[in-house]
Amino acid sequence: MFLINLWVVLVGVVVILYVILDGFSLGVGILFPFAKDEKQRDMMMDSIAPVWDANQTWIVFGGAALFAVFPMIYTVLFSALYIPLFTFLFGLIFRGVAFEFRANSTRVTVWNRAFSIGSLVAAFAQGLTLGAYISGIKVQNGVFAGGAFDWLEPFNIMVGLGLIAGYSLLGAAYLIIKTTGEVQQRAYRQAWMSAWAVAAFMFIVSIWTPLQAPDIMTRWWTPPRIYFVWLFPVLGTLGFIMLLRSINQRQEYQPFMYSLVMFFSAYLGLQSGVYPYAVMPDITVFQAAAQPLTQTITLIGALVILPVVLGYTIYSYWVFRGKVGADAGYH
């Protein structure tokens, strides 16, 4: 049981790392069309150019971990959410191709649109997947027993739109840190509007979730969770208030930090209502887990690889710290 819970924590950490790190680069893509001219778009692109591809390492690690350690989750989720998951992957591929082609093409406008559309599609598809995960998946005898379009529901669409707003907030907060001048000032305004949109979506989804998935509400109100679950909406509210305050005061690093507080509060609040279920409402993480030997061998590999990936990520951000100038360089 300890080994399974350890893997639950590791996968959870990888998921939140992906959401944060690739989330802000997707957010920059979503905000891309609002740039005034090509010079500003170059600045936005240069802000994520050194790190955007490395950020996607975490989704590869998460997918591999699910496949090796929780094979039933991998099988059921990909069977039930085949369309949104592959739409998400195609969005990432489309975005990556556009990123590289834009730098070497004479038809920059086409690839600008492709980069933005790919980012938007990837974010929305992630939200559809998350919404469907919260809603629950029909399973019989350990395999998916629903239809190909079970995920296409109003709640899931709402979550998808909410994630677009959330990634826009992360993207704007990141641009505040990395840019100057008109791009930065516009990012402050975008962060302000996105913060209100995220708060509204979080409020709506928080009310809608117990109606969509009553089991989550039951677990929230069952001891010992009832004693601490209220901390997460309080944490999110405080993060929202401090985020608006930091934007008004034109602080640079604080908006990103407080945006993360809002994301963490939502993520932890959701997980407090989901655990120990891996696929709601029927499959727990203990039922979905692979054999102990598989978990142990995979853990040894993860303990070797994770420090290397984390070290490389931290080093990359350290090397490319500082502002991106209008001359497309760091200073």
ABEGO torsion letter per residue (X at the ends): XAAAAAAAAAAAAAAAAAAAAAAAAAAAAAAAAABABAAAAAAAAAAAAAAAAAAAAAAAAAAAAAAAABAAAAAAAAAAAAAAAAAAAAAAAAAAAAAAAAAABABAAAAAAAAAAAAAAAAAAAAAAAAAAAAEBBBBGGBBABBAAAABBAAAAAAAAAAAAAAAAAAAAAAAAABBEAAAAAAAAAAAAAAAAAAAAAAAAAAAAAAABAAAAAAAABOAAAAAAAAAAAAAAAAAAAAAAAAAAGBAAAAAAAAAAAAAAAAAAAAAAAOABABOAABBAAAABBBAAAAAAAAAAAAAAAAAAAAAAAAAAAAABEBBBAAGBBX
